[in-house]
Structures are given as C-alpha cells and as structure tokens.
Amino acid sequence: MLKKKNIFILSLGIMLGVFMGICGSVFAERDNAEPVADATEALPYEDLRTFTEIFGRIKRDYVEPVSDKKLLEDAIRGMLSGLDPHSAYLVAEEYQELKEGTTGQFGGLGIEVTMENGFVKVVSPIDDTPAQRAGIKTGDLIVRLDDQPVKGMTLADAVKLMRGEPGSKILLTVVREGMEAPLKISLTRDIIKVKSVKNRMLEKGYGYVRISSFQSGTGESLKEALAALKKENAGNLKGLVLDLRNNPGGVLNAAVEVSDAFIKSGLIVYTEGRIENSEMRFNAAPDDLIDGAPMVVLINAGSASASEIVAGALQDQKRAVIMGEKSFGKGSVQTILPTSNGAAVKLTTARYYTPSGRSIQAEGIEPDIALARVKLETLEKTEFKPVKEADLSHHLQNGKGKETPEEVQEKEKETLEKDYPLYQALTLLKGISIIKK
C-alpha cells in the first residue's frame, strides 16, 4: 500500500512540475498582452489524477518493467501527435535528421510522408531517390515495413524503420488507389542528396525550372538557374515553366525567396497564430528576375506546404497561370523548439494565408487550368508516312541549316508522350507569346 502511494505521489509531482513549466512559458508570452490568471485555476487536477493513476498501473501491472523516462517520453509524443499530423516530439537523433533534411542531404528512401488513419501516407517521392526510381507515388498508403505492420506505429517510429545503412534493403507493402491487391515494392536505401533546383531549355526562348523541395539554399540556387537559362538563350526568356509537382515543401523563407524572384511588389504570404511572434508578413522586393516574362506553374496532389505558398502567391498576384491538379492542402507552419535535453518539439504555431487571404489548409490550391492524369499513346502505328517535299529525290535544301519542321515536330511529340502537363504548359506559353507580339 505504501509503495502504491509513493508511486502516485512521485508521478503526480513529476507531472505537476512538467505542467507548471509549460504553463509558466505560456503565461510569460501572455504577460505583455493581458493580466495573468491564477495558475492554479488552470490546472486540471482530475485529469492529472487520472494520468498518475494510469502511470502507476503501468509501473505496477504491465507485463514487463518500463522506465519512467520511456513512459514520460511516450506521453509527450502522444500529447503532440494528438494535436495534428505535423506536430511531433523529436529526440536528439530525429532532430539532427530534420536539420540534415533542410540542408539537402540525409540517409533513407527519399519519401515525404504523413500519417492517415494509422497508416503512413506518401505526400510525394523526392526526385532522383530510391523511392521515385522504384515507382512510389503520391497518395500511396504504406501498410507494412518488411514484416512489421504500420498500424499502431507513430510516424517517428515508421520513419526510423525506413531509414538505415546505405545499401541495405527494405520491402514496403503499399496500398494504391485503383489497384485490387497491395503492392510489394523493394527499395535499397541510399544517401539522399537532394539538388532542389534543376533547369533546362525546352525550346529557344522557353525555359524550365524544377524545384523538388525547399531548402535553405533554394533561393540562391534559383537565381543561378535563371541566370544559366538567360545565358543559354543569349538574352531574356519568352516564357518560363516552374515545376512544383510532387514538391513536399520545406523551409518557409525559401518559399518566400522563390516567390519574390518573380513578383515586383505586394504581399507574398502572411501567417497568423496565437502567440505574437507567429504573426508574420512577407512582402516582395522591387525586382523580377525574368523581367515579366509569362509563367506557368505546374502543381499536382503532391505539391504541399511551401509549394502551395509559391503557387498561391503567384496566382493571387496574377503573375503566373497555375496548371495541373489540386494541391495537397497543408496550410500550417511548424516551429522547431529545441529543448534542454538536446531534443526538440515540432509544433504547429500558425496558419499561413495567400495574399488574398485564402487559407489552403485541407483545401489546397485550385489550378487555373485543370489537367487530369493522362497518358497519351499513339492509337495506330503505320509503316507508311505521307510523302513530303523532303522525301523527293534531289529536293532543294532549306539553305539555313536549321532543323526541318518534321524534326521539330518529332521532338515535340516525344515531349508530349513523356510529360503531357509540361507539353501543355509550353503550348500555353507559346500562345501567350504570340498574343503579346
């Protein structure tokens, strides 16, 4: 009886200490704005009594001994995971992995994930990673990791299992919409080095920039990519495609820098939360790195968070045409709060809003031009082609050494079959360019 009472008192003391520490910081934030209420009025004694009762029962009756440290750590995890899918407790190792991810290099499979109905849901695979190469798709539900069911795991536990030594293998069991049976997909872990910005010329005058994630250096990488495109084109661009498909997001400031590269003035994004420093406004500087050239932004269901900030800003400021599918719909801001033990709390502290005041939380960005997921194939193939001037014997050469229209058309056809949304974006830019002449 005495032992039971000691456990109860010890547990209650621990929890009251933790709770008072939390309340102290909250009230300190409120001190500047309003009178502080009596802290004892806010303490839910009945709920704390229930907690300590359960704590004591686990210590006494659970089939195996469990340390106080583990119980309290798990309680903190549960407290945060119950808030929303993005708040979490990060132990020191997880905190370090998160920092590595925002700088562009980490170990694993290369998937941005969240939790849905107890399963791991793929937000998007990252470009040039084992996940993308193996065919993992946005919306896939991962139900098993090797032989272990995902149901009942925390997101942190699932992510930890997916990470591992480069070269080691893992078998994912995936449920995909439209498939009758689960898929078994084997992946080999690798060091994930994410190059967040890639660029190339689509045709003379028309550039393409792909941003796969928003890292701390993405803004600077974008400037370098645009400078390279201008140099290759020997002058200003006629149009630009900005590809944000399957971009899971990342650093807020990087999204602001990318938006600012194309907007000369006005609001880019603003945030609102309960605490004073969660309310921020970001405005554009007076420059446009492509001098007002028409833009098309490609998005899909895997475009999330920072991607949606960019798409929403360019759409509201009438700077770009948004094309593709409705985006993921993550409109919240997470703040990383380091703790004294080397761990950190990832806490949702604000919602963000587009310049017109839209919150895309659970709604997403609606494209100006919607494109369904399609795959185009030639219905009939024939060995015979229409006879053209170029097929005639001794035909007169063009005289300028340029590609023939047939050669250009064949290249465009290859682009169309490989990436239909990109082809549509390029076609739209050409149409805008013709109208503006």
C-alpha positions as CSV (number, residue, x, y, z in Angstrom):
1,M,0.0,0.0,0.0
2,L,2.8,2.4,0.9
3,K,4.6,1.6,-2.4
4,K,1.5,2.3,-4.3
5,K,1.1,5.6,-2.5
6,N,4.7,6.6,-3.2
7,I,4.3,5.9,-6.9
8,F,1.2,8.1,-7.0
9,I,2.9,11.0,-5.2
10,L,6.1,10.6,-7.3
11,S,4.1,10.6,-10.6
12,L,1.9,13.5,-9.5
13,G,5.0,15.5,-8.5
14,I,6.7,14.8,-11.9
15,M,3.6,15.8,-13.9
16,L,2.9,18.9,-11.8
17,G,6.4,20.0,-12.3
18,V,6.2,19.5,-16.1
19,F,2.8,21.1,-16.3
20,M,3.9,24.2,-14.3
21,G,6.9,24.5,-16.5
22,I,4.7,24.6,-19.6
23,C,2.2,27.0,-18.0
24,G,5.0,29.3,-17.0
25,S,6.2,29.8,-20.6
26,V,2.7,30.2,-21.9
27,F,1.8,32.8,-19.3
28,A,5.1,34.6,-19.9
29,E,4.0,35.0,-23.5
30,R,0.7,36.5,-22.3
31,D,2.2,38.8,-19.8
32,N,2.7,41.6,-22.3
33,A,-0.9,41.4,-23.6
34,E,-3.2,40.7,-20.7
35,P,-3.4,40.1,-17.0
36,V,-2.2,36.7,-15.9
37,A,-4.8,34.4,-14.4
38,D,-4.2,32.4,-11.3
39,A,-2.2,29.4,-12.5
40,T,-3.9,27.1,-10.1
41,E,-7.3,27.8,-11.7
42,A,-6.0,26.3,-15.0
43,L,-4.7,23.1,-13.5
44,P,-6.9,20.1,-14.5
45,Y,-6.4,18.2,-11.2
46,E,-8.9,15.5,-12.1
47,D,-7.2,14.8,-15.4
48,L,-3.8,14.8,-13.8
49,R,-5.1,12.4,-11.2
50,T,-6.3,10.1,-14.0
51,F,-2.9,10.3,-15.6
52,T,-1.0,9.4,-12.5
53,E,-3.3,6.6,-11.8
54,I,-2.6,5.1,-15.2
55,F,1.1,5.8,-14.8
56,G,1.1,3.8,-11.6
57,R,-0.9,0.9,-13.0
58,I,1.6,0.6,-15.9
59,K,4.5,0.7,-13.5
60,R,2.9,-2.0,-11.3
61,D,0.9,-4.3,-13.7
62,Y,2.5,-4.1,-17.1
63,V,3.9,-7.5,-18.3
64,E,7.5,-6.0,-18.5
65,P,9.2,-3.3,-16.5
66,V,9.1,0.1,-18.1
67,S,11.3,3.1,-17.1
68,D,9.9,6.4,-16.0
69,K,11.8,8.1,-18.8
70,K,10.2,6.0,-21.5
71,L,6.7,6.4,-20.1
72,L,7.1,10.2,-19.9
73,E,8.7,10.4,-23.4
74,D,5.8,8.4,-24.9
75,A,3.3,10.6,-23.0
76,I,4.9,13.7,-24.6
77,R,4.8,12.0,-28.1
78,G,1.1,11.2,-27.6
79,M,0.3,14.6,-26.4
80,L,1.8,16.2,-29.6
81,S,0.6,13.6,-32.1
82,G,-2.9,14.1,-30.8
83,L,-2.9,17.7,-31.9
84,D,-2.4,17.3,-35.7
85,P,-0.4,15.2,-38.1
86,H,2.6,17.6,-38.2
87,S,3.3,18.3,-34.5
88,A,5.8,15.9,-33.0
89,Y,8.4,15.3,-30.4
90,L,11.9,14.8,-31.8
91,V,14.6,13.0,-29.8
92,A,18.1,14.2,-30.4
93,E,18.7,11.8,-33.3
94,E,15.4,12.8,-35.1
95,Y,16.2,16.4,-34.5
96,Q,19.5,16.0,-36.2
97,E,18.0,14.2,-39.1
98,L,15.5,17.0,-39.6
99,K,18.3,19.6,-39.7
100,E,20.1,17.5,-42.3
101,G,16.9,17.3,-44.4
102,T,16.6,21.0,-44.6
103,T,20.1,21.4,-45.9
104,G,19.7,18.8,-48.6
105,Q,21.5,15.6,-47.5
106,F,20.2,12.7,-45.4
107,G,20.0,8.9,-45.4
108,G,16.9,6.9,-46.3
109,L,14.5,6.2,-49.1
110,G,13.5,9.8,-50.3
111,I,9.8,10.0,-49.3
112,E,7.9,12.8,-47.7
113,V,5.3,11.1,-45.5
114,T,2.5,11.8,-43.1
115,M,0.0,9.7,-41.1
116,E,-3.5,8.9,-42.2
117,N,-5.9,6.5,-40.4
118,G,-3.0,4.8,-38.7
119,F,-1.0,4.2,-41.9
120,V,1.9,6.1,-43.5
121,K,0.7,8.1,-46.4
122,V,3.1,9.3,-49.2
123,V,2.9,13.0,-49.7
124,S,5.4,12.8,-52.5
125,P,8.6,10.9,-53.5
126,I,11.7,13.1,-53.9
127,D,13.3,13.4,-57.3
128,D,16.2,11.0,-58.1
129,T,15.8,8.9,-55.0
130,P,15.2,5.2,-54.4
131,A,11.5,5.9,-53.8
132,Q,11.0,7.6,-57.1
133,R,13.0,5.1,-59.0
134,A,11.0,2.2,-57.5
135,G,7.7,3.8,-58.6
136,I,6.4,5.1,-55.2
137,K,3.5,7.5,-55.9
138,T,1.7,10.4,-54.2
139,G,-1.2,9.0,-52.2
140,D,0.3,5.5,-51.7
141,L,-0.5,4.1,-48.2
142,I,2.4,2.1,-46.7
143,V,0.8,-0.7,-44.5
144,R,3.9,-2.8,-43.8
145,L,7.6,-2.2,-43.4
146,D,9.3,-5.6,-44.1
147,D,7.2,-7.9,-41.9
148,Q,6.1,-5.3,-39.4
149,P,2.5,-3.8,-39.7
150,V,2.5,0.0,-39.7
151,K,-0.8,0.2,-37.8
152,G,-0.1,1.2,-34.3
153,M,3.2,2.8,-35.0
154,T,3.9,6.5,-34.6
155,L,5.1,8.4,-37.6
156,A,8.5,8.8,-36.0
157,D,8.8,5.0,-35.5
158,A,7.9,4.3,-39.1
159,V,10.4,6.9,-40.4
160,K,13.1,5.4,-38.2
161,L,12.5,1.9,-39.7
162,M,12.6,3.3,-43.2
163,R,16.0,4.9,-42.6
164,G,19.1,2.8,-42.4
165,E,22.5,2.0,-43.7
166,P,23.0,2.9,-47.4
167,G,22.9,-0.3,-49.5
168,S,20.5,-2.1,-47.1
169,K,17.1,-3.2,-48.4
170,I,13.5,-2.8,-47.2
171,L,10.3,-4.2,-48.5
172,L,7.3,-1.9,-48.5
173,T,3.7,-3.2,-48.7
174,V,1.7,-0.4,-50.4
175,V,-2.0,0.0,-51.0
176,R,-2.6,2.1,-54.1
177,E,-5.9,3.5,-55.2
178,G,-7.2,1.6,-58.3
179,M,-5.2,-1.5,-57.5
180,E,-7.1,-4.6,-56.4
181,A,-4.2,-6.0,-54.3
182,P,-1.4,-4.5,-52.2
183,L,1.9,-4.0,-54.0
184,K,5.2,-5.3,-52.7
185,I,8.0,-2.8,-53.5
186,S,11.6,-3.5,-52.6
187,L,13.9,-0.5,-52.2
188,T,17.6,-0.1,-51.5
189,R,18.4,2.7,-49.0
190,D,20.8,5.3,-50.1
191,I,22.3,8.7,-49.1
192,I,19.8,11.2,-50.3
193,K,21.4,14.2,-51.8
194,V,18.7,16.5,-52.9
195,K,19.5,19.0,-55.6
196,S,16.5,21.2,-55.1
197,V,16.7,23.2,-58.3
198,K,17.2,21.9,-61.9
199,N,16.9,23.8,-65.1
200,R,17.0,23.3,-68.9
201,M,15.7,25.0,-72.1
202,L,12.5,23.5,-73.5
203,E,12.9,25.3,-76.8
204,K,14.6,28.5,-77.9
205,G,13.2,31.3,-75.7
206,Y,11.3,29.0,-73.3
207,G,13.0,27.9,-70.0
208,Y,12.1,25.2,-67.5
209,V,12.9,25.2,-63.7
210,R,12.1,22.3,-61.5
211,I,12.1,22.7,-57.7
212,S,11.9,19.4,-55.9
213,S,12.0,20.7,-52.3
214,F,12.5,24.0,-50.5
215,Q,15.8,24.0,-48.6
216,S,17.8,26.8,-47.0
217,G,19.8,27.4,-50.3
218,T,16.9,27.1,-52.7
219,G,16.5,30.8,-53.3
220,E,20.1,31.3,-54.3
221,S,20.0,28.1,-56.5
222,L,17.0,29.5,-58.3
223,K,18.9,32.7,-59.1
224,E,21.8,30.7,-60.6
225,A,19.4,28.6,-62.6
226,L,17.6,31.6,-64.1
227,A,21.0,33.2,-64.9
228,A,22.1,30.0,-66.7
229,L,18.9,29.9,-68.8
230,K,19.3,33.5,-69.9
231,K,22.9,32.8,-70.8
232,E,22.0,29.7,-72.8
233,N,19.2,31.7,-74.5
234,A,21.5,34.6,-75.2
235,G,19.0,37.0,-73.8
236,N,15.7,37.3,-71.9
237,L,13.3,34.4,-71.9
238,K,9.9,34.5,-73.7
239,G,8.4,32.3,-71.0
240,L,9.2,30.0,-68.1
241,V,7.7,26.8,-66.7
242,L,8.1,26.5,-62.9
243,D,7.5,22.8,-62.0
244,L,6.4,22.2,-58.4
245,R,4.8,18.8,-58.9
246,N,5.5,16.3,-56.1
247,N,7.3,19.0,-54.1
248,P,6.5,18.3,-50.4
249,G,7.6,21.8,-49.2
250,G,10.3,22.7,-46.7
251,V,11.6,26.0,-45.4
252,L,9.2,28.9,-45.3
253,N,11.9,31.5,-46.1
254,A,12.9,29.6,-49.2
255,A,9.3,29.7,-50.5
256,V,9.3,33.5,-49.9
257,E,12.6,33.9,-51.8
258,V,11.3,31.9,-54.8
259,S,8.1,33.9,-54.9
260,D,10.0,37.2,-54.6
261,A,12.1,36.3,-57.6
262,F,9.1,36.8,-59.9
263,I,6.9,39.4,-58.0
264,K,7.9,43.1,-58.1
265,S,5.6,44.3,-55.2
266,G,2.9,43.3,-52.9
267,L,2.3,40.6,-50.3
268,I,3.7,37.1,-50.8
269,V,2.3,35.3,-47.7
270,Y,1.3,36.1,-44.1
271,T,0.8,33.9,-41.0
272,E,-1.5,34.1,-38.0
273,G,-1.3,32.2,-34.8
274,R,-2.0,32.6,-31.1
275,I,1.4,33.9,-30.0
276,E,2.8,37.3,-31.1
277,N,5.9,36.1,-32.9
278,S,3.8,33.6,-35.0
279,E,2.3,36.6,-36.9
280,M,4.5,37.5,-39.9
281,R,4.1,39.2,-43.2
282,F,6.4,38.8,-46.2
283,N,6.4,41.4,-49.0
284,A,8.1,41.3,-52.4
285,A,11.2,43.4,-53.3
286,P,11.0,45.5,-56.5
287,D,12.6,43.1,-58.9
288,D,11.6,40.4,-61.3
289,L,14.4,38.1,-62.4
290,I,12.8,37.2,-65.8
291,D,11.6,40.7,-66.5
292,G,7.9,40.0,-66.6
293,A,8.1,37.0,-69.0
294,P,4.9,34.8,-68.9
295,M,5.0,32.0,-66.4
296,V,3.2,28.7,-66.0
297,V,3.4,26.9,-62.6
298,L,2.8,23.1,-62.6
299,I,1.3,21.6,-59.5
300,N,-0.3,18.3,-58.5
301,A,-1.7,16.4,-55.5
302,G,1.9,16.0,-54.2
303,S,2.6,19.8,-54.1
304,A,2.4,20.7,-50.5
305,S,3.2,23.4,-47.9
306,A,5.9,25.7,-49.3
307,S,5.0,24.7,-52.8
308,E,1.4,25.9,-52.2
309,I,2.8,29.2,-50.7
310,V,4.6,29.9,-54.0
311,A,1.6,28.8,-56.2
312,G,-0.8,30.8,-54.1
313,A,1.3,34.0,-54.2
314,L,1.9,33.8,-58.0
315,Q,-1.8,33.1,-58.6
316,D,-3.1,35.9,-56.3
317,Q,-0.7,38.4,-57.7
318,K,-1.7,37.5,-61.3
319,R,1.9,36.7,-62.1
320,A,1.5,33.1,-63.3
321,V,-1.0,30.7,-64.7
322,I,-1.3,27.7,-62.3
323,M,-1.8,24.4,-64.2
324,G,-2.3,20.8,-63.2
325,E,-4.1,19.2,-60.3
326,K,-5.5,20.5,-57.0
327,S,-2.6,20.6,-54.5
328,F,-2.2,18.7,-51.2
329,G,-3.7,21.3,-48.8
330,K,-1.1,21.8,-46.0
331,G,-1.6,25.3,-44.8
332,S,0.1,25.3,-41.4
333,V,3.5,26.4,-40.1
334,Q,5.6,24.3,-37.8
335,T,8.2,25.8,-35.5
336,I,11.1,23.8,-34.2
337,L,11.6,24.5,-30.5
338,P,14.8,22.9,-29.1
339,T,14.5,21.5,-25.5
340,S,17.1,21.4,-22.8
341,N,17.9,17.7,-23.3
342,G,19.0,18.1,-26.9
343,A,15.7,17.1,-28.3
344,A,13.1,19.4,-29.9
345,V,9.4,19.9,-30.3
346,K,8.0,20.4,-33.8
347,L,4.9,22.4,-33.0
348,T,2.2,23.8,-35.3
349,T,2.2,27.5,-34.3
350,A,0.4,29.3,-37.2
351,R,-1.7,29.0,-40.3
352,Y,-0.5,30.7,-43.5
353,Y,-2.6,32.7,-45.9
354,T,-2.1,33.7,-49.5
355,P,-2.1,37.4,-50.4
356,S,-5.9,37.5,-51.0
357,G,-6.5,36.0,-47.5
358,R,-7.1,32.4,-48.6
359,S,-6.2,29.6,-46.2
360,I,-5.4,26.4,-48.2
361,Q,-5.5,24.2,-45.1
362,A,-7.2,21.0,-46.0
363,E,-8.4,22.7,-49.2
364,G,-5.4,23.1,-51.5
365,I,-4.7,25.4,-54.4
366,E,-7.2,25.1,-57.3
367,P,-5.3,25.4,-60.6
368,D,-6.4,28.0,-63.2
369,I,-6.3,25.2,-65.8
370,A,-7.0,21.7,-64.5
371,L,-5.3,18.7,-66.1
372,A,-6.3,15.2,-65.4
373,R,-3.7,12.5,-65.1
374,V,-3.4,11.0,-68.5
375,K,-1.0,9.0,-70.6
376,L,-1.1,9.6,-74.3
377,E,-0.3,6.8,-76.7
378,T,-0.4,6.5,-80.5
379,L,-3.6,4.5,-81.4
380,E,-2.3,3.2,-84.6
381,K,1.2,2.8,-85.9
382,T,1.8,2.5,-89.7
383,E,4.9,1.9,-91.6
384,F,3.8,4.4,-94.3
385,K,4.1,8.2,-93.8
386,P,2.7,10.9,-96.0
387,V,5.2,11.9,-98.8
388,K,6.6,15.4,-98.2
389,E,8.9,17.7,-100.2
390,A,11.9,16.5,-98.1
391,D,11.3,12.9,-99.3
392,L,11.6,13.7,-103.0
393,S,14.9,12.9,-104.8
394,H,17.2,15.9,-105.3
395,H,14.9,18.1,-103.3
396,L,16.2,21.7,-102.6
397,Q,17.7,22.1,-99.1
398,N,16.4,24.6,-96.7
399,G,19.5,26.7,-97.0
400,K,19.8,27.8,-93.4
401,G,21.0,24.6,-91.8
402,K,18.2,24.5,-89.3
403,E,16.1,21.6,-88.2
404,T,13.3,20.8,-90.5
405,P,9.7,21.3,-89.3
406,E,9.3,17.5,-89.2
407,E,12.3,17.1,-86.9
408,V,11.0,19.8,-84.6
409,Q,7.5,18.2,-84.6
410,E,9.0,14.8,-83.8
411,K,10.8,16.2,-80.7
412,E,7.6,17.9,-79.6
413,K,5.8,14.6,-80.0
414,E,8.3,12.9,-77.7
415,T,7.9,15.6,-75.1
416,L,4.1,15.2,-75.3
417,E,4.2,11.5,-74.8
418,K,6.6,11.7,-71.9
419,D,5.1,14.6,-70.0
420,Y,1.7,15.8,-71.1
421,P,1.3,18.6,-68.5
422,L,4.7,20.1,-69.4
423,Y,3.8,20.0,-73.1
424,Q,0.5,21.8,-72.3
425,A,2.4,24.4,-70.3
426,L,4.8,25.0,-73.1
427,T,1.9,25.3,-75.6
428,L,0.2,27.9,-73.4
429,L,3.4,30.0,-73.1
430,K,3.7,30.0,-76.9
431,G,0.2,31.1,-77.2
432,I,0.7,34.0,-74.8
433,S,3.9,35.0,-76.6
434,I,2.0,35.1,-79.9
435,I,-0.8,37.3,-78.5
436,K,1.7,39.7,-76.9
437,K,3.5,40.3,-80.2
